[in-house]
Amino acid sequence: MSHFLEVEHLKMYFGGVKAVDDLSFYVDEHELLGIIGPNGSGKTTVFNGVTGIYKPTGGKVIFDGKDITGQSLRNMVYLGISRTFQNLRIFKAMTVLDNIMIGDTKNNHSNLFNAVFHTPRYRKYEEEARQNALEILEMTGLTEYRNKYVGSLPYGMQKRIEFARAVVVNPKLLLLDEPAAGLNSKEAEELMELIIEVKNRKGFTIIMIDHNMKIMMSSAERIVAMETGQLLAEGTPSEIQNDPDVIKAYLGEG
C-alpha cells in the first residue's frame, strides 16, 4: 500500500554534521502527523529537506505517487505542498488582506507586463485572489482585521495570519513548523482548534512540529519521535507517551 507522503532513508548532511540520518516515515491522506524531538534533533531540517529548502544528501521524498526529491520550494506550491516557518515570515507593513493575497502565488498566472499596465488578465487575477483571500479570512476568523496593518496586531494574531497565508493556496499537504511557539496555553489551544477545523473543512493532510506536548498529544493522530536526526519511536500519542526511549530522551536517565 502506498502512502500520501513517503520519506525514505532521508539524509541531510552538512559537512561532518548528520542533521538527519537515514530517517523514514510516512503520512496518509487527511492524517495529522506530529513530529517531536528535543532541540537539535533535526525536525525542522526534515521539513527543509522535504520542501526543497535544502537538497537531501540521500534518500527519497515521494508525494502523491511522484518523486519530488530536491525540487524547489516554489515547485512544491504547484505540487500541492505549503508550509509555515518557525519565525514569522509575514509583511508587517502590509495589511492582513494584502498578506493573504500575496501568498496566493499558485493562482498568479500574470506577468510583469500585465502587472505594470493592469491588463484585463491582471485585474481578473487580482479579483480572484481577493475573493479567495476573503474566503480564507472568514474561515480563520480574521475578516474584521483585513484592513489592519499586521505589525499593529498581537503576536498570537500574527501566527494566525501566517497559517491563513499557508492555507490560501489550498494545499493538499500542509507542513506547520511550531505554530504554537510563543503563544500562551489559551492562544495555543485556540489556534490548534482552528487548524483542525480548517483541516477537516478543506480536507488537508498536515505534518506538524511543536514543543507544546499538550497540543501535540491531543491533536495528532500519530507521532514520529526523533533524536539526533534519527527515528526514535513511532505510534499513537498514547504509545509515544509511554515509550521508554522517548521518556529517556526527554527526561534523561532519571
C-alpha positions in Angstrom: 0.0 0.0 0.0 1.4 3.4 -1.0 1.1 6.4 1.4 0.3 10.0 0.5 3.8 11.1 1.5 6.7 8.7 1.9 10.1 9.8 3.2 12.6 7.1 2.5 16.0 6.9 4.2 16.3 10.7 4.2 19.8 12.0 4.8 20.7 15.7 5.4 24.4 16.1 6.0 26.2 19.5 6.5 29.9 18.9 6.5 30.5 16.4 9.2 27.1 17.0 10.9 24.4 14.4 10.2 21.4 16.6 10.9 19.1 13.9 9.6 20.5 10.4 9.3 18.5 7.7 7.4 15.1 8.7 8.5 12.0 7.0 7.1 8.3 7.8 7.8 5.0 8.2 6.0 1.8 10.2 6.2 -1.6 9.0 5.0 -4.1 11.3 3.3 -6.1 13.5 5.6 -3.9 12.5 8.6 -2.4 14.9 11.1 1.1 13.6 11.9 3.1 15.1 14.7 6.9 15.2 14.7 8.5 15.7 18.1 12.0 15.6 19.5 14.4 17.6 21.7 16.1 20.8 20.4 18.6 19.9 17.7 17.0 16.5 16.8 16.6 17.6 13.2 12.8 18.2 13.0 12.9 21.5 11.0 15.7 20.1 8.8 13.3 17.3 7.8 10.8 20.0 6.7 13.6 21.8 4.8 14.6 18.6 3.0 11.0 17.6 2.1 10.1 21.1 0.8 13.3 21.8 -1.2 14.9 24.5 1.1 17.9 22.1 1.2 18.6 19.3 -1.2 18.8 16.0 0.6 22.2 14.3 0.8 20.4 11.0 0.2 17.1 9.3 0.2 13.8 10.0 -1.5 10.6 12.0 -0.9 7.6 10.5 -2.7 4.4 12.7 -2.7 1.1 11.5 -4.1 3.0 8.9 -6.2 5.6 11.3 -7.6 9.3 11.5 -6.7 9.7 15.2 -5.6 13.2 14.8 -4.0 15.1 18.1 -4.2 12.5 20.1 -6.1 12.4 23.8 -5.2 10.0 25.3 -2.6 8.3 27.2 -5.4 7.6 24.0 -7.3 6.2 22.5 -4.1 3.4 25.0 -4.1 2.3 23.9 -7.6 2.5 20.2 -6.5 0.2 21.0 -3.6 2.5 21.5 -0.6 2.6 24.5 1.6 4.4 25.3 4.9 4.9 27.8 7.7 8.2 28.6 9.4 9.5 28.8 13.0 10.0 32.5 12.6 7.2 34.6 11.2 7.6 35.4 7.5 4.8 37.9 7.1 4.9 41.5 5.9 4.2 43.7 9.0 4.0 46.9 7.0 1.2 45.5 4.8 -2.5 44.8 5.7 -3.8 41.4 6.7 -5.7 41.2 3.4 -2.6 42.1 1.3 -0.5 39.5 3.2 -3.0 36.7 2.4 -3.4 37.8 -1.3 0.4 37.9 -1.8 0.6 34.3 -0.5 -1.7 33.2 -3.3 1.2 32.6 -5.7 -0.3 29.3 -7.0 -3.1 31.1 -8.9 -1.0 34.0 -10.2 -0.7 33.5 -14.0 0.1 37.1 -14.9 3.5 38.5 -15.8 5.3 41.8 -15.3 3.7 43.4 -18.3 0.2 42.6 -17.1 1.0 43.9 -13.6 2.6 47.2 -14.8 -0.2 48.0 -17.2 -3.1 46.5 -15.2 -4.3 44.5 -18.2 -7.7 42.7 -18.0 -5.8 39.5 -17.3 -4.1 41.1 -14.3 -7.4 42.6 -13.0 -9.1 39.2 -13.3 -6.3 37.6 -11.3 -6.4 40.3 -8.7 -10.1 40.0 -8.2 -9.9 36.2 -8.0 -7.0 36.4 -5.4 -9.0 39.0 -3.4 -12.1 36.8 -3.3 -10.1 33.7 -2.3 -8.3 35.7 0.4 -11.6 37.0 1.8 -12.9 33.4 2.0 -9.8 32.3 3.9 -10.1 35.3 6.2 -13.6 34.4 7.0 -12.6 30.8 7.6 -9.8 31.7 10.0 -11.8 34.4 11.9 -9.7 37.3 10.5 -12.3 39.2 8.5 -12.6 42.1 10.9 -8.8 42.7 10.8 -8.5 42.6 7.0 -7.6 46.3 6.6 -5.3 46.4 9.7 -1.6 46.5 9.4 -0.1 43.2 10.5 2.6 44.9 12.6 -0.1 46.6 14.8 -1.7 43.2 15.8 -0.7 41.0 18.7 1.8 38.1 18.1 -0.9 35.5 18.5 -2.9 37.1 15.7 0.1 37.2 13.5 0.6 33.5 14.0 -3.0 33.0 12.8 -2.3 35.2 9.8 0.7 33.1 8.8 -1.4 30.0 9.0 -4.1 31.7 6.8 -1.5 32.6 4.2 -0.2 29.0 4.0 -3.8 27.8 3.6 -4.7 30.3 0.8 -3.0 28.2 -1.9 -5.4 25.3 -1.0 -2.6 22.8 -0.5 -3.0 19.0 -0.3 -0.3 18.8 2.3 0.4 21.5 4.9 3.6 21.5 7.0 3.4 23.5 10.2 6.6 24.4 11.9 5.9 25.2 15.6 2.6 27.0 15.1 2.2 27.4 18.9 5.7 28.8 19.6 5.5 31.9 21.7 1.8 31.5 22.5 0.3 31.1 25.9 -1.7 28.0 26.6 -5.1 29.5 25.8 -3.8 31.0 22.5 -2.1 27.7 21.6 -5.3 25.8 22.2 -7.4 28.2 20.2 -5.0 28.1 17.3 -5.0 24.3 17.3 -8.8 24.2 17.3 -8.7 26.5 14.3 -6.1 24.4 12.5 -8.1 21.2 13.0 -11.4 22.9 12.0 -9.8 24.2 8.7 -8.1 20.8 8.1 -11.5 19.0 8.4 -13.3 21.6 6.3 -10.7 21.6 3.5 -9.6 18.0 3.6 -5.9 18.8 4.2 -3.2 16.4 5.3 -0.9 18.0 8.0 2.5 17.4 9.4 3.2 19.5 12.5 6.2 20.1 14.6 5.8 21.7 18.0 7.3 21.6 21.5 3.9 22.0 23.1 3.3 18.4 24.1 -0.2 19.0 25.3 -1.5 20.1 21.9 0.6 17.5 20.1 -0.7 14.7 22.2 -4.3 15.9 21.9 -4.3 16.8 18.2 -2.0 14.4 16.3 -3.4 11.0 15.2 0.1 9.6 15.0 3.5 10.8 16.2 7.1 10.4 14.9 9.7 11.0 17.7 13.2 11.9 16.6 16.6 12.1 18.4 19.9 13.2 16.8 18.5 13.1 13.3 17.1 9.5 13.6 13.8 7.8 14.2 13.4 7.2 17.9 9.8 5.9 18.0 6.6 6.0 16.0 3.0 5.4 17.1 -0.2 6.8 18.6 0.1 9.6 21.2 -0.6 7.1 23.9 2.1 4.8 22.7 4.6 7.6 22.4 3.9 8.9 25.9 4.6 5.5 27.4 7.6 4.7 25.2 10.7 4.3 27.5 13.1 5.6 24.8 11.0 8.8 24.4 10.8 9.3 28.1 14.6 8.9 28.4 15.2 11.3 25.5 13.1 14.0 27.2 13.7 13.4 30.8 17.2 11.8 30.9 18.2 8.8 32.8 16.3 9.9 35.9 
